[in-house]
């Protein structure tokens, strides 16, 4: 791997970690509905699995988050925060 590829990989990992932190904040927030906490906890488990590349994990997470944000009972602050995580994940490229 050349320096640029290593740098990109590190950048992707940092971006993934930022998204994970954002999602973890939603999970620990006492006002987040239980069903959303459960879905996000499951998603966090998947995001942290090293078997898949960072970009594959990000793409899968974006798809799942898109479904989660469709919940009509979701508080607006949770939806906005989830969109921030999606935005971070969308910046991850191979």
C-alpha positions in Angstrom: 0.0 0.0 0.0 1.3 3.4 -0.8 1.1 6.3 1.6 -2.1 7.8 0.1 -3.9 4.5 0.5 -2.8 4.1 4.2 -3.8 7.7 4.8 -7.2 7.1 3.3 -7.7 3.9 5.3 -6.8 5.8 8.5 -9.2 8.6 7.6 -12.0 6.1 6.9 -11.4 4.4 10.3 -11.5 7.8 12.1 -14.7 8.7 10.3 -16.2 5.4 11.2 -15.2 5.9 14.9 -16.8 9.4 14.8 -20.1 7.8 13.5 -19.9 5.1 16.2 -19.5 7.7 18.9 -22.5 9.6 17.6 -24.6 6.5 17.6 -23.4 5.5 21.1 -24.5 8.9 22.4 -28.0 8.3 21.1 -28.1 4.8 22.8 -27.1 6.1 26.2 -29.5 9.1 26.1 -32.3 8.3 28.5 -34.9 9.9 26.3 -34.2 7.7 23.3 -37.0 5.2 22.8 -36.2 1.6 23.7 -36.8 0.2 20.2 -34.4 2.7 18.7 -31.8 1.9 21.3 -32.1 -1.8 20.5 -31.8 -1.2 16.8 -28.8 1.1 17.2 -27.1 -1.3 19.7 -27.4 -4.1 17.1 -26.1 -1.8 14.4 -23.1 -0.8 16.6 -22.2 -4.4 17.0 -22.2 -4.8 13.2 -20.2 -1.6 12.7 -17.4 -2.8 15.1 -17.0 -6.2 13.4 -13.5 -6.3 11.8 -14.3 -9.1 9.3 -15.6 -6.6 6.8 -13.9 -3.6 5.4 -14.7 -0.2 6.8 -16.5 0.8 3.6 -18.7 -2.3 3.6 -19.6 -1.7 7.2 -20.4 1.9 6.4 -22.6 1.0 3.4 -24.5 -1.6 5.5 -25.0 0.9 8.3 -26.3 3.6 6.0 -28.9 1.2 4.7 -30.0 0.2 8.2 -30.0 3.8 9.5 -32.2 4.9 6.5 -34.8 2.3 7.7 -34.5 3.4 11.4 -35.0 7.1 10.5 -38.3 6.3 8.9 -39.8 5.5 12.3 -42.7 8.1 12.7 -42.4 7.9 16.5 -38.8 9.0 16.5 -38.0 12.2 18.4 -36.7 14.8 16.0 -33.4 15.3 17.8 -32.7 11.6 17.4 -33.4 11.7 13.7 -31.2 14.8 13.2 -28.3 13.1 15.1 -28.8 9.9 13.1 -28.5 12.0 9.9 -25.2 13.3 11.2 -24.0 9.7 11.6 -25.2 8.9 8.1 -23.4 12.0 6.7 -20.2 10.8 8.3 -20.6 7.3 7.0 -21.2 8.6 3.5 -17.8 10.2 3.5 -16.2 6.7 3.7 -14.9 5.5 0.4 -12.4 2.7 -0.6 
